C-alpha cells in the first residue's frame, strides 16, 4: 500500500513500528505507576461485572463488583481499603449519576477516576441536572449527551460495549494508562501485522495531498462508498487543519495561525505535524500529532454543544464544530494530551458500510483522559 503524498512533508513516508512505547508516543516518564490500584465495577448484570473485573485484574487491579449500590456504599468500600492509593470506577451509563457523585467528593478527586460504557442492554441515563451543567434544558435520555460526560471531572472515557473485544481492549488500555503506560498506539487498533505509515506535514499542499491520497485509497483499494471516503477525507482535513493552525503558539503562548485557517502557511521543522495512517482492510485508522499539547476537553465539549445548537463561531478562524464532526464520523476517537508537549488525536473508521459514519452517538467510543490526572496525583 502506498504511503500518503508528501508535498510539504519530509519525503517518502516511513513504516510505523508495530509496538508503541512510552518514549515513541511522547508519554511523560513521571506518570505514577508503582502504587497499588483498585477498581470498582458497577453493573446490574452480575455476569458482566465479573467479566469486567477479570479484565481489570489482568492489569494488576484489586477489584470489587456491585450490582446496584448507592454512592455512600461505594465510597465506604473505597475508604475501608486504605492500602489502595488509586481507584478506577467502571459503570454502565445507567449508573452514571452514582459514579459522578463519588467522583465529585472532595476527598476522591486525587484518587478516583471513572469510565462509563453503553451498549450492554441498559438504557442511557440522563447526565446530571442542567444546573450542574451551567443552565439550559435537561438532556434527553433518548441518546447520550456526550458533552455532559466530558464536563464531569474525573471521567476518562465513554466506551461502546457493543463490540465486546474492542471494549475490553479499550478498558484495559485505560486501566494501564492510569498505571503509567501509554494509550493505545495507532497499530493497536488494527489486526496484528497490518502496515502503518507516517509522514510530516508542513503546509497546505501537504495537508491536501494527504487527504486526497487517503480518499483515493478508500475508494480505489478498500472499495468503500464515495460518501464514506469523502467523510473520512473531511476528518483528515479537520485533524490536520487543527494541528497546523490552532495548535501552534509563540513563546508567550499566543496563537500564531488560528486567526485565519485559510491563509497559506509554512511550518518550521520542529512544528511540523506528524500524520500517520494504517488499515487492515476492516478498519482505517488515522492520527495526527503536534508538539504543543493545547487541546482541552472543554474545547471538545463546546464543539459538541455548538454543533447540536447549529451555532457557528468564526471569531477565531474556525467554525468551532470540527471536533464534533470528527467524533460523529469516526467509530473511535482517542485524544492523548501531554499539556504543553504533545496532542495526539486518533480516529478509527469501520469500513463496513453498515456501521461506518453517521451512527448514533451512543455507538461511538471516546477516550479523552482528564488533563489534570498526572498533576493532581503528583501534588503533595
C-alpha positions as CSV (number, residue, x, y, z in Angstrom):
1,X,0.0,0.0,0.0
2,X,1.4,3.3,-1.0
3,X,2.0,6.0,1.6
4,X,0.4,9.4,1.6
5,X,1.6,12.1,-0.8
6,X,4.4,14.1,0.8
7,X,4.1,17.6,-0.7
8,X,5.1,19.8,2.2
9,X,6.4,16.8,4.1
10,X,9.7,15.2,4.6
11,X,9.8,12.8,1.6
12,X,8.8,9.2,1.4
13,X,6.6,8.1,4.3
14,X,8.1,5.5,6.6
15,X,6.5,2.5,8.2
16,X,5.5,2.8,11.8
17,X,6.9,0.4,14.4
18,X,4.2,-2.1,15.3
19,X,4.7,-1.7,19.1
20,X,4.2,1.8,20.6
21,X,6.5,2.6,23.6
22,X,6.1,5.4,26.1
23,X,9.1,7.1,24.5
24,X,7.8,6.9,21.0
25,X,4.3,8.1,21.9
26,X,5.7,11.1,24.0
27,X,4.3,9.9,27.3
28,X,5.6,11.6,30.4
29,X,8.1,9.5,32.2
30,X,7.0,10.6,35.6
31,X,3.4,9.4,35.4
32,X,2.8,7.3,38.6
33,X,2.8,3.6,38.1
34,X,4.1,1.8,41.2
35,X,1.1,2.5,43.6
36,X,-1.4,-0.2,44.4
37,X,-4.6,0.3,42.3
38,X,-8.2,-0.8,42.9
39,X,-11.2,-1.0,40.6
40,X,-14.9,-1.0,41.3
41,X,-17.3,-2.3,38.6
42,X,-20.9,-1.3,38.9
43,X,-23.3,-3.2,36.7
44,X,-26.8,-4.7,37.3
45,X,-25.8,-7.8,35.4
46,X,-23.5,-9.8,37.8
47,X,-22.0,-11.8,35.0
48,X,-21.0,-8.7,33.2
49,X,-19.5,-7.3,36.3
50,X,-17.4,-10.4,37.0
51,X,-16.1,-10.4,33.4
52,X,-15.0,-6.8,33.6
53,X,-13.4,-7.5,37.0
54,X,-11.3,-10.2,35.4
55,X,-10.2,-7.8,32.7
56,X,-9.1,-5.2,35.2
57,X,-7.5,-7.8,37.4
58,X,-5.3,-8.7,34.5
59,X,-4.0,-5.2,34.6
60,X,-3.0,-5.5,38.2
61,X,-6.1,-4.1,39.9
62,X,-7.7,-5.3,43.0
63,X,-11.4,-5.4,42.0
64,X,-14.8,-5.2,43.7
65,X,-18.1,-5.7,41.9
66,X,-21.5,-4.3,42.8
67,X,-24.8,-4.8,41.0
68,X,-26.8,-1.9,42.5
69,X,-25.4,0.3,45.2
70,X,-25.5,3.9,46.5
71,X,-22.6,6.4,46.3
72,X,-22.2,6.0,50.0
73,X,-21.7,2.3,49.8
74,X,-19.2,2.6,47.0
75,X,-17.3,5.3,48.9
76,X,-17.3,3.1,52.0
77,X,-15.7,0.3,50.0
78,X,-13.0,2.7,48.9
79,X,-12.4,4.3,52.3
80,X,-12.0,1.0,54.0
81,X,-9.2,-0.1,51.7
82,X,-6.5,2.2,53.0
83,X,-3.7,0.2,51.3
84,X,-5.0,1.2,47.8
85,X,-3.8,4.6,46.5
86,X,-5.9,5.0,43.4
87,X,-9.3,3.8,42.1
88,X,-10.9,3.2,38.7
89,X,-14.7,3.2,38.8
90,X,-16.3,1.4,35.9
91,X,-20.0,1.5,35.2
92,X,-22.8,1.3,32.7
93,X,-24.2,4.8,31.8
94,X,-27.4,3.8,33.6
95,X,-25.4,4.2,36.8
96,X,-23.6,7.4,35.7
97,X,-25.1,9.6,38.4
98,X,-23.8,7.3,41.1
99,X,-20.3,7.5,39.7
100,X,-20.5,11.2,39.4
101,X,-21.5,11.6,43.0
102,X,-18.4,9.6,44.1
103,X,-16.1,11.4,41.8
104,X,-17.5,14.8,43.0
105,X,-16.4,14.2,46.6
106,X,-13.5,16.5,47.6
107,X,-11.6,13.5,49.1
108,X,-12.0,11.5,45.9
109,X,-10.6,14.0,43.4
110,X,-7.0,12.8,43.7
111,X,-7.6,9.1,44.0
112,X,-10.6,8.2,41.8
113,X,-11.3,8.2,38.1
114,X,-14.2,6.9,36.1
115,X,-15.0,5.1,32.9
116,X,-18.6,4.8,31.6
117,X,-19.9,2.4,28.9
118,X,-23.1,1.8,26.9
119,X,-24.4,-0.9,24.7
120,X,-24.8,-3.9,27.2
121,X,-28.5,-3.6,27.5
122,X,-29.1,-0.8,30.0
123,X,-30.8,2.4,28.6
124,X,-28.7,5.5,28.7
125,X,-29.2,7.6,31.8
126,X,-29.5,11.3,31.8
127,X,-26.3,13.1,32.9
128,X,-26.5,15.4,35.9
129,X,-29.2,18.1,36.1
130,X,-29.0,21.2,33.9
131,X,-28.0,23.3,36.9
132,X,-24.7,21.4,37.2
133,X,-24.0,22.0,33.5
134,X,-24.4,25.7,33.6
135,X,-28.1,26.0,32.7
136,X,-30.2,25.1,29.7
137,X,-32.7,22.2,29.3
138,X,-32.1,18.9,30.9
139,X,-30.5,16.5,28.4
140,X,-32.8,13.9,26.7
141,X,-32.4,10.3,27.6
142,X,-33.1,9.3,24.0
143,X,-29.4,9.5,23.4
144,X,-26.3,10.1,25.4
145,X,-25.3,13.7,26.0
146,X,-21.6,13.2,25.3
147,X,-20.7,16.9,26.1
148,X,-22.2,16.4,29.6
149,X,-19.9,13.4,30.2
150,X,-16.9,15.4,29.1
151,X,-17.8,18.1,31.6
152,X,-17.6,15.7,34.5
153,X,-14.3,15.9,36.3
154,X,-12.5,12.6,36.5
155,X,-14.3,10.8,33.7
156,X,-11.8,9.4,31.3
157,X,-13.8,7.7,28.6
158,X,-17.2,6.8,27.2
159,X,-16.9,3.3,25.7
160,X,-19.1,1.5,23.2
161,X,-19.6,-2.0,24.6
162,X,-21.5,-3.4,21.7
163,X,-18.3,-5.0,20.2
164,X,-17.0,-6.9,23.3
165,X,-13.4,-7.5,22.1
166,X,-12.8,-3.8,21.3
167,X,-14.5,-2.7,24.5
168,X,-12.3,-4.9,26.6
169,X,-9.2,-3.7,24.8
170,X,-10.1,-0.1,25.4
171,X,-10.9,-0.7,29.1
172,X,-7.6,-2.5,29.8
173,X,-5.8,0.2,27.8
174,X,-7.2,2.9,30.0
175,X,-6.5,0.9,33.2
176,X,-2.9,0.5,32.1
177,X,-2.7,4.2,31.2
178,X,-3.5,5.1,34.8
179,X,-0.6,2.9,35.9
180,X,1.9,4.7,33.7
181,X,1.6,3.0,30.3
182,X,0.8,4.9,27.1
183,X,-2.6,4.9,25.5
184,X,-3.1,2.6,22.6
185,X,-0.8,3.4,19.6
186,X,-2.3,3.5,16.1
187,X,-1.4,0.0,15.2
188,X,-3.0,-1.3,18.3
189,X,-6.4,-0.6,16.7
190,X,-5.5,-2.9,13.7
191,X,-5.1,-6.6,13.2
192,X,-1.6,-7.8,14.0
193,X,0.8,-7.3,11.2
194,X,-1.2,-4.6,9.3
195,X,1.1,-1.9,7.9
196,X,1.0,1.7,9.0
197,X,2.7,4.8,7.6
198,X,3.9,8.1,8.8
199,X,4.8,11.5,7.2
200,X,5.4,15.1,8.2
201,X,3.0,17.9,7.1
202,X,4.2,21.4,7.0
203,X,1.9,23.3,4.6
204,X,-1.5,23.4,2.9
205,X,-0.2,21.4,-0.1
206,X,0.9,18.6,2.2
207,X,-2.4,18.5,4.0
208,X,-4.4,18.5,0.8
209,X,-2.2,15.8,-0.7
210,X,-2.6,13.6,2.4
211,X,-6.3,14.0,2.4
212,X,-6.6,13.2,-1.4
213,X,-4.4,10.1,-1.1
214,X,-6.5,8.7,1.7
215,X,-9.7,9.3,-0.1
216,X,-8.3,7.6,-3.2
217,X,-7.1,4.7,-1.0
218,X,-10.6,4.3,0.4
219,X,-12.3,4.5,-3.0
220,X,-9.9,2.6,-5.2
221,X,-8.3,0.0,-3.0
222,X,-10.6,-0.5,0.0
223,X,-13.8,-0.4,-2.0
224,X,-15.8,1.9,0.3
225,X,-18.5,4.2,-1.0
226,X,-17.7,7.7,-2.1
227,X,-19.8,9.0,0.7
228,X,-17.8,7.2,3.4
229,X,-14.5,8.0,1.6
230,X,-15.3,11.7,1.5
231,X,-16.4,11.7,5.1
232,X,-13.1,10.2,6.1
233,X,-11.4,12.9,4.0
234,X,-13.2,15.6,5.8
235,X,-12.0,14.2,9.1
236,X,-8.4,14.1,7.9
237,X,-8.7,17.7,6.7
238,X,-10.0,18.8,10.1
239,X,-7.4,16.9,12.1
240,X,-4.6,18.3,10.1
241,X,-6.0,21.9,10.0
242,X,-6.5,21.8,13.8
243,X,-2.9,20.7,14.3
244,X,-1.4,23.1,11.7
245,X,-3.4,26.3,12.5
246,X,-4.9,26.0,16.0
247,X,-2.1,24.3,17.9
248,X,1.0,26.4,17.3
249,X,1.7,29.2,19.8
250,X,4.6,31.6,20.2
251,X,6.9,31.8,23.2
252,X,4.3,33.9,25.0
253,X,1.6,31.4,24.4
254,X,-0.2,33.4,21.7
255,X,-1.8,31.6,18.8
256,X,0.2,32.1,15.6
257,X,-2.1,31.0,12.8
258,X,-5.5,30.4,14.4
259,X,-6.9,33.8,13.3
260,X,-7.1,32.7,9.6
261,X,-7.3,29.0,8.9
262,X,-7.4,29.6,5.2
263,X,-4.1,31.5,4.9
264,X,-1.1,29.8,3.3
265,X,1.5,28.8,6.0
266,X,4.8,27.1,6.2
267,X,5.6,25.4,9.5
268,X,9.2,25.2,10.5
269,X,10.7,21.8,11.0
270,X,10.1,21.5,14.8
271,X,6.4,22.5,14.4
272,X,5.5,20.1,11.5
273,X,2.5,17.9,12.1
274,X,3.0,14.1,12.2
275,X,0.4,12.3,10.2
276,X,0.0,8.5,10.5
277,X,-2.4,6.1,8.9
278,X,-2.9,2.3,8.6
279,X,-5.6,-0.2,7.5
280,X,-6.2,-3.9,8.0
281,X,-9.0,-4.0,5.4
282,X,-11.7,-3.9,8.0
283,X,-10.7,-0.6,9.6
284,X,-8.8,2.6,8.6
285,X,-7.0,4.4,11.4
286,X,-5.7,8.0,11.0
287,X,-3.7,10.0,13.5
288,X,-2.2,13.5,13.9
289,X,0.3,14.6,16.4
290,X,1.6,18.1,17.2
291,X,4.1,19.3,19.8
292,X,2.0,21.9,21.6
293,X,-0.4,19.9,23.8
294,X,-3.1,22.6,23.9
295,X,-6.3,20.7,23.2
296,X,-8.6,20.6,26.2
297,X,-11.7,18.6,27.0
298,X,-13.6,21.8,27.3
299,X,-12.8,22.6,23.7
300,X,-14.4,19.3,22.7
301,X,-17.5,19.8,24.9
302,X,-18.1,23.3,23.4
303,X,-17.7,21.9,19.9
304,X,-20.4,19.3,20.6
305,X,-22.8,21.8,22.1
306,X,-22.3,24.3,19.2
307,X,-22.9,21.6,16.7
308,X,-26.0,20.4,18.5
309,X,-27.3,24.0,18.6
310,X,-26.4,24.8,15.0
311,X,-24.0,27.5,16.1
312,X,-21.0,28.6,14.1
313,X,-18.3,30.7,15.6
314,X,-15.7,32.0,13.2
315,X,-14.2,34.6,15.5
316,X,-11.0,32.6,15.9
317,X,-10.8,31.4,12.3
318,X,-12.6,28.1,12.7
319,X,-16.3,27.1,12.8
320,X,-16.0,25.7,16.3
321,X,-17.7,22.4,15.4
322,X,-14.8,20.5,13.7
323,X,-14.1,18.3,16.8
324,X,-17.8,17.3,16.9
325,X,-17.6,16.3,13.2
326,X,-14.6,14.1,13.9
327,X,-16.4,12.4,16.8
328,X,-19.6,11.9,14.9
329,X,-17.8,10.4,11.9
330,X,-15.3,8.1,13.5
331,X,-16.3,5.0,15.5
332,X,-13.4,5.6,17.9
333,X,-11.9,8.9,18.9
334,X,-8.9,8.8,21.2
335,X,-7.3,12.1,22.4
336,X,-4.0,11.8,24.2
337,X,-2.5,15.1,25.5
338,X,0.6,15.9,27.4
339,X,0.0,19.6,28.3
340,X,2.5,21.8,26.6
341,X,4.3,18.9,24.9
342,X,2.0,16.9,22.6
343,X,-1.5,16.4,21.3
344,X,-2.2,13.1,19.6
345,X,-5.6,12.5,18.1
346,X,-6.5,9.1,16.7
347,X,-9.7,8.4,14.7
348,X,-10.8,4.8,13.8
349,X,-13.2,4.2,10.9
350,X,-15.1,1.0,10.4
351,X,-15.0,0.2,6.7
352,X,-18.2,-2.0,6.9
353,X,-20.8,0.2,5.1
354,X,-23.4,-0.9,7.6
355,X,-21.5,0.6,10.5
356,X,-19.5,3.4,9.0
357,X,-20.3,7.1,9.6
358,X,-23.5,8.8,10.8
359,X,-24.3,6.3,13.5
360,X,-26.0,7.1,16.8
361,X,-23.7,8.9,19.3
362,X,-24.1,6.1,21.8
363,X,-22.4,3.8,19.4
364,X,-19.1,5.8,19.5
365,X,-16.1,5.4,21.7
366,X,-14.5,8.5,23.2
367,X,-11.2,8.2,25.1
368,X,-10.2,11.6,26.3
369,X,-8.4,11.4,29.7
370,X,-8.8,14.4,32.0
371,X,-5.7,16.5,31.7
372,X,-5.5,17.1,35.4
373,X,-4.8,13.5,36.2
374,X,-1.0,13.5,36.4
375,X,-0.6,16.9,38.0
376,X,-3.3,16.3,40.6
377,X,-1.9,13.0,41.7
378,X,1.7,14.4,41.9
379,X,0.7,17.1,44.3
380,X,1.9,16.6,47.9
